Amino acid sequence: MGERAKIGYEEERHATRTKRVASGTLACARCDAPVALSGSLGLTARLQCPFCAHEAPVRDFLSLAAPTRPTRVAVVIR
């Protein structure tokens, strides 16, 4: 029997640099209810308010005004 072709996987990782540019608050633009995230999202990703069900891009929920409130988020560039 001849040699069998080996099937393998190759993982490629690229170094990414991140820079924190601001801190802000994530709250609904319509009812001002705080919105919590479990991970990172882009500014154009869709987000829904858990209180009033208002749906919009993340950028509409983000406020960079001081002082930040309890639902603080870090705005980073990657």
C-alpha distance (Angstrom), angle and dihedral (degrees) to the residues before:
residue distance angle dihedral
M1 . . .
G2 3.76 . .
E3 3.77 125.8 .
R4 3.76 115.0 -76.7
A5 3.78 119.3 -128.8
K6 3.77 110.4 -106.7
I7 3.75 115.5 -128.4
G8 3.76 112.4 -149.9
Y9 3.73 142.1 161.1
E10 3.74 127.8 -125.2
E11 3.77 122.8 -160.2
E12 3.76 119.5 -152.6
R13 3.77 119.6 -162.6
H14 3.74 123.8 -173.3
A15 3.76 121.7 -158.4
T16 3.78 110.8 -114.9
R17 3.73 126.4 -167.4
T18 3.76 121.2 -148.6
K19 3.75 128.8 -163.1
R20 3.78 125.3 -168.0
V21 3.79 108.2 -133.0
A22 3.80 103.5 171.3
S23 3.78 148.7 -9.5
G24 3.74 120.1 -128.4
T25 3.78 148.1 160.1
L26 3.78 125.7 -100.1
A27 3.80 111.0 -146.0
C28 3.79 137.3 139.0
A29 3.80 113.2 -86.1
R30 3.80 90.6 -146.5
C31 3.84 104.7 45.3
D32 3.86 102.2 9.4
A33 3.83 93.0 -126.0
P34 3.82 112.8 153.9
V35 3.80 116.2 -107.2
A36 3.81 121.3 -151.8
L37 3.80 124.6 -154.5
S38 3.79 128.4 -154.8
G39 3.80 94.6 -157.1
S40 3.76 143.9 -4.5
L41 3.79 123.6 -54.7
G42 3.76 134.9 -175.7
L43 3.79 119.9 -115.4
T44 3.81 91.7 -109.0
A45 3.82 96.3 50.4
R46 3.81 115.3 112.7
L47 3.81 118.3 -107.8
Q48 3.79 130.9 -175.7
C49 3.80 126.9 -150.1
P50 3.82 110.6 -120.1
F51 3.81 90.9 -145.9
C52 3.82 109.0 43.0
A53 3.87 99.6 13.6
H54 3.83 92.2 -124.3
E55 3.81 107.5 162.3
A56 3.81 124.1 -155.5
P57 3.81 142.0 129.6
V58 3.81 116.2 -65.6
R59 3.83 90.2 -109.7
D60 3.83 89.0 66.8
F61 3.83 90.4 57.1
L62 3.81 94.8 46.8
S63 3.80 121.2 95.0
L64 3.81 120.9 -176.5
A65 3.81 93.6 -173.8
A66 3.80 118.3 124.9
P67 2.95 132.1 -84.0
T68 3.78 101.2 43.4
R69 3.79 116.3 -142.1
P70 3.84 130.3 -138.9
T71 3.82 96.0 -72.7
R72 3.80 92.5 67.9
V73 3.77 120.4 171.9
A74 3.78 133.2 -174.4
V75 3.79 116.7 -127.7
V76 3.80 109.6 -146.6
I77 3.78 135.2 177.1
R78 3.75 115.5 -138.0
